[in-house]
Amino acid sequence: MSSPLSSSPPTATLLISCPDQKGLVAKIASFIYSNGGNIIHADQHTDLLAGLFLTRLEWQLTGFNLPRELIAPAFNAIAQPLQANWRLHFSDDLPRIAIWVSRQDHCLYDLLWRQQAGELAAEVALIISNHDRLAPIAEQFGIAYHHLPITPETKAAQESQQLELLRAHRIDLVVLAKYMQVLSAEFVSQFPTVINIHHSFLPAFAGANPYQRAYERGVKIIGATGHYVTQDLDEGPIIEQDVVRVSHRDQVEDLIRKGKDLERVVLARAVRLHLQNRVLVYGNRTVVFA
């Protein structure tokens, strides 16, 4: 399912992190200015404890002197002496997404509706599930659906098939939209670009059944967390979080209902921020240039 392309002129975005030093802003901005570029968004952050400079610059490609294929090698000549890690993105390159689900449909529907409305600049190319319950939704939206049941005995073989599907469909990002399975360390090492929605305000109530545990603890707020997946369960870099108040009158079912609303919104925000190239990961933290 394709996303409507923006009518805005195409832009390029650089995401950069490097050891902090004098003159960084001038050097990077000068690269764009000297090649005829017009910067339309610029943001930066310095982590003083880590001694790290992080920045996001977006500029118009119209009138830029370098053709697209030469921008990366030209900037690399500047980045290497700065010991910089960097990524270059073009606004009219549509990432391809695979959405993974289990039995719950609220996050899946929300992502598909937002993508169809043009809120998410990406193509949803594939849905994978360990159950067949949500196949009619994929059919409704015209998206390929693959049912791959997971058991402890079949997990390795099914993850191998999942990786093959991601390669065959040229997937750039996997979104776990209530996919109630833990990805193996081997899978994450081979495909590390995965966003998950966790039904808790991490680091509180990591793992299973957070609403039940939150109810038992008598919390006054519940939350949801959108984060990148790492080999450590529910401990990946956090992209987005939000909370809602609850009271002593709320039962577990009420917490789940309120939590589902949060999960939809937080996951959509996290995916959108990633697609807009506004997230820089360093260590197990993120800078989000929202």
C-alpha positions in Angstrom: 0.0 0.0 0.0 1.7 3.2 -1.2 1.7 6.5 0.6 0.7 9.7 -1.2 3.9 11.7 -2.0 4.2 15.2 -0.7 3.9 17.9 -3.2 6.7 19.8 -1.5 10.0 20.1 -3.3 12.4 17.3 -2.3 14.9 17.8 0.5 18.0 16.1 1.9 18.6 15.5 5.5 21.8 14.8 7.4 21.8 13.2 10.8 25.3 13.5 12.4 26.9 12.6 15.7 30.6 13.2 16.4 32.9 14.2 19.3 32.2 17.8 20.3 34.7 20.4 19.1 34.8 24.0 18.0 33.5 25.0 14.6 31.3 22.0 13.9 28.2 24.0 13.0 30.2 26.2 10.6 31.9 23.3 8.9 28.7 21.4 8.3 26.6 24.4 7.3 29.4 25.6 5.0 29.2 22.3 3.1 25.6 22.9 2.3 26.0 26.7 1.6 29.1 26.3 -0.6 27.1 23.9 -2.8 24.2 26.2 -3.3 21.9 24.7 -0.7 19.2 26.4 1.3 18.9 25.0 4.9 15.2 24.9 5.9 15.5 23.1 9.2 18.5 22.9 11.6 18.7 21.5 15.1 21.5 20.4 17.4 22.3 19.1 20.8 25.5 18.7 22.8 25.7 15.9 25.4 28.3 17.5 27.7 28.9 14.3 29.8 29.4 12.2 26.7 31.3 14.9 24.9 29.1 14.3 21.9 27.7 16.8 19.3 24.5 15.7 17.5 22.7 17.6 14.8 20.0 17.4 12.1 20.1 19.6 9.0 17.6 19.5 6.2 18.0 21.5 3.0 16.2 21.9 -0.4 17.6 19.9 -3.3 16.3 22.4 -5.8 19.3 24.5 -6.9 21.8 22.3 -5.0 24.9 22.0 -7.1 25.8 18.4 -6.3 23.8 15.5 -7.9 22.3 13.1 -5.3 24.8 10.4 -5.9 27.8 12.7 -5.2 26.4 14.2 -1.9 27.4 11.3 0.3 31.0 10.9 -1.0 31.5 14.7 -0.9 30.3 15.0 2.7 32.3 11.9 3.8 35.5 13.9 3.0 34.3 16.3 5.7 33.0 13.8 8.1 36.0 11.6 8.4 38.3 14.1 10.0 35.5 14.9 12.5 35.2 11.2 13.4 31.5 11.6 12.6 28.8 9.0 12.3 26.2 10.2 9.8 23.3 9.2 7.6 21.9 10.9 4.5 18.2 10.7 3.6 16.1 12.1 0.7 12.5 13.1 1.4 11.1 11.5 -1.8 12.6 8.1 -1.0 9.7 6.1 0.4 10.8 3.6 3.1 9.1 0.1 2.9 7.5 -1.1 6.1 6.6 -4.5 7.4 4.1 -4.5 10.2 4.1 -7.5 12.6 1.0 -8.4 14.7 -0.5 -11.2 16.8 -4.2 -11.1 17.7 -4.8 -7.4 18.6 -5.8 -5.1 15.8 -5.9 -1.6 17.2 -2.4 -0.5 16.4 -2.5 -2.2 13.0 -5.7 -0.4 12.0 -4.3 2.9 13.3 -1.0 2.6 11.3 -2.8 1.6 8.1 -5.4 4.4 8.4 -2.7 7.0 9.0 -0.6 5.7 6.1 -3.5 5.7 3.8 -4.3 9.3 4.9 -0.8 10.4 4.0 0.4 10.9 7.6 3.1 8.3 7.3 5.5 8.8 4.4 6.2 5.1 3.7 4.9 2.1 1.9 3.4 -0.7 3.9 4.6 -3.7 1.9 4.0 -6.6 4.2 2.2 -7.9 7.3 3.5 -10.8 9.2 1.7 -12.6 12.1 2.0 -15.6 14.3 -1.8 -16.0 14.0 -4.2 -15.8 11.1 -6.9 -13.7 12.8 -6.0 -10.4 11.2 -5.6 -11.7 7.6 -8.9 -10.0 6.6 -7.5 -6.6 7.5 -4.6 -7.2 5.2 -6.9 -8.2 2.4 -9.1 -5.1 3.0 -6.1 -2.9 2.5 -4.5 -4.9 -0.3 -1.4 -5.9 1.6 0.5 -9.3 1.5 -0.1 -11.2 4.7 2.1 -14.1 5.9 1.0 -16.4 8.8 4.0 -17.9 10.5 3.1 -19.7 13.7 5.8 -19.6 16.4 6.6 -22.3 18.9 9.8 -22.8 20.9 10.6 -25.6 18.5 9.9 -23.7 15.3 11.1 -20.2 16.3 14.5 -20.4 14.6 13.2 -21.7 11.4 10.3 -19.2 11.3 12.6 -16.3 12.0 14.8 -17.4 9.1 11.7 -17.3 6.9 10.8 -13.9 8.3 14.2 -12.6 7.3 13.8 -14.0 3.8 10.5 -12.2 3.5 12.0 -8.9 4.6 14.8 -9.3 2.0 12.4 -10.3 -0.7 10.1 -7.3 -0.1 13.1 -4.9 0.4 11.9 -3.9 3.9 13.6 -0.9 5.6 11.7 -0.9 8.9 9.8 -3.5 10.9 7.1 -2.2 13.2 5.9 -4.5 16.0 2.3 -3.4 16.4 1.4 -5.7 19.4 3.5 -8.6 18.1 3.5 -10.6 21.3 6.7 -12.5 20.6 10.3 -11.8 21.7 12.7 -11.5 18.8 15.9 -13.5 19.2 19.3 -11.9 19.5 20.2 -13.6 16.2 17.3 -11.9 14.4 18.0 -8.5 15.8 21.7 -8.7 14.8 20.6 -9.4 11.2 17.8 -6.9 11.0 18.3 -4.2 13.7 15.8 -1.5 12.5 12.7 -2.5 14.5 10.3 -0.3 16.4 8.1 -1.8 19.2 5.2 -0.5 21.2 5.3 -1.5 24.9 2.2 -1.2 26.9 3.9 0.5 29.9 5.9 3.6 30.7 9.3 2.0 30.5 11.4 1.2 32.5 8.4 0.5 34.8 6.6 -2.9 34.3 8.8 -4.3 31.5 7.9 -7.7 30.2 4.5 -9.3 30.2 1.1 -8.3 31.8 2.1 -4.7 32.7 -1.6 -3.6 33.1 -2.3 -6.3 35.6 0.9 -5.4 37.5 0.1 -1.7 37.4 -3.3 -2.4 38.8 -1.9 -4.5 41.6 0.6 -1.7 42.4 -2.2 0.9 42.5 -0.5 3.3 40.1 -2.1 6.7 39.3 -0.8 6.9 35.8 -0.3 4.3 33.1 1.8 4.8 29.9 3.0 3.5 26.6 6.5 3.5 25.1 7.7 3.4 21.5 11.3 2.2 21.4 13.8 0.5 19.1 14.3 -3.2 19.7 17.6 -4.5 20.9 18.8 -7.9 22.1 17.8 -6.8 25.7 14.0 -7.2 26.2 12.2 -3.8 26.5 15.5 -2.0 27.1 16.1 -0.4 23.6 16.5 3.3 23.0 13.2 5.1 23.6 11.7 7.2 20.9 8.4 8.3 22.3 6.3 8.0 25.5 3.0 9.3 26.9 0.8 8.7 30.0 -2.8 9.0 31.1 -4.2 9.3 34.6 -6.1 6.4 36.2 -7.9 6.2 39.5 -8.8 3.7 42.2 -12.2 3.2 40.4 -10.5 1.7 37.3 -10.3 -2.0 37.0 -7.7 -3.9 34.9 -10.1 -3.8 31.9 -10.3 0.0 32.2 -6.5 0.3 32.3 -6.3 -1.9 29.1 -8.9 0.2 27.3 -7.1 3.5 28.2 -3.8 1.9 27.4 -4.9 0.9 23.9 -5.6 4.5 23.1 -2.2 5.5 24.2 -0.5 2.6 22.4 -2.0 3.8 19.1 -0.8 7.3 19.4 2.6 6.6 20.9 3.4 4.0 18.2 2.3 6.3 15.4 4.4 9.2 16.8 7.5 6.9 17.1 7.1 5.6 13.5 6.5 9.1 12.1 9.6 10.5 13.9 11.7 7.7 12.5 10.3 8.1 9.0 11.0 11.9 9.2 14.6 11.1 10.1 14.3 13.0 13.4 15.8 10.3 15.7 19.5 10.0 16.5 20.6 7.0 18.6 23.7 7.1 20.7 24.5 4.4 23.2 21.1 3.4 24.6 19.7 6.9 24.4 18.1 9.0 21.6 18.0 12.6 20.6 14.6 13.3 19.0 14.6 16.5 16.9 10.8 17.0 17.0 
